[in-house]
Every structure is written in structure tokens, then in C-alpha cells.
Amino acid sequence: MFEVLETAKKVAAESLQVQIDGQALVRFSKKLFEKGINLPPWEHLYHFYDGGEKTVSYLLVLDTLNFCFWPATEGMKWEIEYKSGKLSGYYALAVSLKQALESRTPIDQAEFLAELSLDGLKEILGGRGELQLLEQRVQNLNELGRALIEEYDGKASELVESAGESAIALVRILYRRLSSFRDVAKYRGHQVPFYKRAQILAADLYGAFQGRKWGRFTDMDKLTAFADYKLPQVLRHLEILRYAPELANKIDERVLIEAGSPEEVEIRANTIWAVELIRQELEEVGKGLKAFEIDWILWNLGQDKAFKEKPYHRTVTVFY
């Protein structure tokens, strides 16, 4: 068993603040099956794609910056103008980077990333409102650029190729070489790996390239759900995740949940294990979905207003 799933199962069994409601989980799985399962398509509208190495570089940069889109204050969230509308969060980031490449800003070049400044990143992202952790985002890109130069001839495609068509190997390469991908917490004295952004890079490559070329991995079934703040919000709305009253009040009152705290680790671990249990339920009725595909379904549900009735937990972190 992949260590992320193994430790998530262990934390879920020991959790004090977060529980999985088995009956609600079965109800949702049954409803999902009966309605017919349609996997969300890859969003070409928002993502850069040229079918080549530039796309690999784009996705690696995207997932190096893919975290913490909510504003630290009650001020305006970061958003951009796009096609006569407004985008915020992940899609705003994806489009900003897409537009940068289309305007020939060399974010696909390791040397550019290694030397990028805070002002340079602000110019690339544009928009208005508050985006947290900008300094850390620049540091992540600088580190990425240096690592690509030092080990992979400056090419993101070589980093991906070094994984030998294994999503799990890619996750471990990112963990080993880049500190911003070392998404590991401690719970009751034990290490609990999540590897959220590393895993999502493998899934993004798979989605963008439709399982071919740099998106061909032979072990996509080993990936887990990507433990962030949107999936727990959806699972709570579905009553699959249940919080102890004190934790529920903290989240509803938008009190910060400290990164690495027992509460935060329990939220993330139970999210991963709940998705695995949904996968098992669907498998029993003959619907074979991978955990990351269920993640995609839940994340897309989370864009619906109904699933935002209660807030997501707020944790300031570079990992999600």
C-alpha cells in the first residue's frame, strides 16, 4: 500500500476530532452510481497546452504554486479578468500562467525561474485582491529553477521522464529534490505523508496528455485523493465527514487551524481515507474508479454554490 494511504487509514482509525460516517458514505456512493458517473473533462479553456515539453513545464510551475488561494483577511480575494468575466483561485492561477506563456514570458525556462523576483511574479499573476504567501511562491519557483538546472538539464520534461512512467516515482522525486513538495506532518509521534501537490502533478500530466506521452503512468491507481481544503468541505456537506463540536465551531467561525496540528492532520487524513472507502464501495458494484478520479468529481462538486454553505477549514500552508 502506498504510504499516503497506509498512514491516512491509521490516522482515521485514531482520530478524535474527525470521523467518517459510514452510512452517509454508502448513500453518496450509491447515489453517485445510480446517477451515472461522468468524469470532468480536462479544462483546456483554462490551461496551456501545446502537446509538447512546454506543457510539461507549465504544469510543473502551476503545481509549484497551487496552494492557499483564500485571503488572509476579510478583504477581496485574488481574481483576474478573463474572457469578459472574472476568475479566482486555481483557475485564475492556471490562466495567468497560460497567458504568460502565450505572451512569451519564459516561465518554461529554468534559468528564468531561478532568478525570478517577487515583482516579477506579481507582474505575471496580475489581477487584484489578496493572494497569500507570495514570497514563498517565489522561493518555490527559484528552488525549482535551480533543481532543474542542476539535475535535469534545465528541463521539466527530463524530471518527469526520470520517473520511468511511474506516478509514485514522480511523487518521490519531487519529495526528494524540492522542499516545497515535502508535504509530511506528524501525528502522535508518527510521520504522516500527504504529498498533495506532488500527486496532483501526476494527475494533471495524465489529464492534459490523456494518459499518453508525459502523461503516461502505469500506476495511476496508486494515487490517493489530494488532501486540500475543498474536498473536506464537500465531504462535510455530504455528512460523510463529521467534526467534533469544538472543531466544527472553529471552522464555521473561520478560526485558523494550525498547519500540522492534530485537527488539521485528522481532516486531511480522513479526507483521503473517505475517498478510498468511496472507491471501494463503487468497486463492489462494478464501477472501477481511481481515487484521483473521485477527487476530480468531488472537487468539481465543490464549485457549486450549494457545497459552499459551510466554510472550508483555513490553514496557512504552501502544501494546499
C-alpha positions, 0 to 999 in steps of 0.5 A: 500500500502506498504510504499516503494511504497506509498512514491516512487509514491509521490516522482515521482509525485514531482520530478524535476530532474527525470521523467518517460516517459510514452510512452517509458514505454508502448513500453518496456512493450509491447515489453517485452510481445510480446517477451515472458517473461522468468524469470532468473533462480536462479544462483546456479553456483554462490551461496551456497546452501545446502537446509538447515539453512546454506543457510539461513545464507549465504544469510543473510551475502551476503545481509549484504554486497551487496552494492557499488561494483564500485571503488572509483577511476579510478583504477581496480575494485574488481574481483576474479578468478573463474572457469578459468575466472574472476568475479566482483561485486555481483557475485564475492561477492556471490562466495567468500562467497560460497567458504568460506563456502565450505572451512569451514570458519564459516561465518554461525556462529554468534559468528564468525561474531561478532568478525570478523576483517577487515583482516579477511574479506579481507582474505575471499573476496580475489581477487584484485582491489578496493572494497569500504567501507570495514570497514563498511562491517565489522561493518555490519557483527559484528552488525549482529553477535551480533543481532543474538546472542542476539535475535535469538539464534545465528541463521539466520534461527530463524530471518527469521522464526520470520517473520511468512512467511511474506516478509514485516515482514522480511523487518521490522525486519531487519529495526528494529534490524540492522542499516545497513538495515535502508535504509530511506532518506528524501525528502522535509521534508518527510521520504522516505523508500527504504529498498533495501537490506532488500527486496532483502533478501526476494527475494533471500530466495524465489529464492534459496528455490523456494518459499518453506521452508525459502523461503516461503512468502505469500506476495511476491507481496508486494515487490517493485523493489530494488532501486540500481544503475543498474536498473536506468541505464537500465531504462535510456537506455530504455528512460523510465527514463529521467534526467534533463540536469544538472543531466544527465551531472553529471552522464555521467561525473561520478560526485558523487551524494550525498547519500540522496540528492534530485537527488539521492532520485528522481532516486531511487524513480522513479526507483521503481515507473517505475517498478510498472507502468511496472507491471501494464501495463503487468497486463492489458494484462494478464501477472501477474508479481511481481515487484521483478520479473521485477527487476530480468529481468531488472537487468539481462538486465543490464549485457549486454554490450549494457545497459552499454553505459551510466554510472550508477549514483555513490553514496557512500552508504552501502544501494546499 
